[in-house]
Amino acid sequence: MSDNHNEPEVHNKASEWKTFLVLTVCLFPALSVALIGAYGFGIWFLQMFLMGPPGH
């Protein structure tokens, strides 16, 4: 009976590591790039409407 109890725990640890790696390697960098890009686009967009085109 104790062997059946240990299998889900091992499976949970493997699943936790896979989830951790996906989050840290794929999701967080992608979200960081997307958020920084969206922030830059928002600033550019607001400057285009609030300040007008660049002059001399």
VMD Tcl script that draws the C-alpha trace (Angstrom):
set ca {
  {0.00 0.00 0.00}
  {2.81 2.42 0.71}
  {4.08 2.00 -2.88}
  {0.76 3.21 -4.25}
  {0.99 6.22 -1.97}
  {4.45 7.19 -3.24}
  {3.60 7.08 -6.96}
  {1.29 10.11 -6.97}
  {3.88 12.08 -4.97}
  {6.62 11.28 -7.50}
  {4.24 12.14 -10.33}
  {3.38 15.43 -8.63}
  {7.07 16.33 -8.24}
  {7.74 15.62 -11.91}
  {4.68 17.60 -12.90}
  {5.73 20.48 -10.64}
  {9.20 20.58 -12.22}
  {7.76 20.56 -15.74}
  {5.36 23.35 -14.83}
  {8.16 25.35 -13.20}
  {10.38 24.99 -16.26}
  {7.62 25.96 -18.67}
  {6.82 29.02 -16.59}
  {10.41 30.19 -16.15}
  {11.75 29.32 -19.62}
  {8.76 30.09 -21.85}
  {5.94 31.98 -20.22}
  {7.68 34.64 -18.11}
  {10.12 35.76 -20.85}
  {7.31 35.89 -23.41}
  {5.11 37.90 -21.06}
  {7.98 40.26 -20.29}
  {8.64 40.94 -23.97}
  {4.91 41.39 -24.64}
  {4.41 43.79 -21.73}
  {7.46 45.89 -22.56}
  {6.42 45.98 -26.22}
  {2.88 47.00 -25.31}
  {4.21 49.73 -23.02}
  {6.48 51.08 -25.77}
  {3.67 50.96 -28.32}
  {1.36 52.79 -25.91}
  {3.90 55.56 -25.34}
  {4.53 55.90 -29.08}
  {0.78 55.96 -29.77}
  {0.13 58.63 -27.13}
  {3.02 60.76 -28.37}
  {1.66 60.53 -31.91}
  {-1.72 61.94 -30.82}
  {-0.77 64.28 -27.97}
  {2.37 65.86 -29.40}
  {1.67 65.62 -33.12}
  {4.25 64.85 -35.78}
  {7.87 65.81 -35.20}
  {8.70 69.29 -36.34}
  {11.91 71.09 -37.14}
}
mol new
graphics top color blue
foreach p $ca { graphics top sphere $p radius 0.5 }
foreach p [lrange $ca 0 end-1] q [lrange $ca 1 end] { graphics top cylinder $p $q radius 0.2 }
display resetview
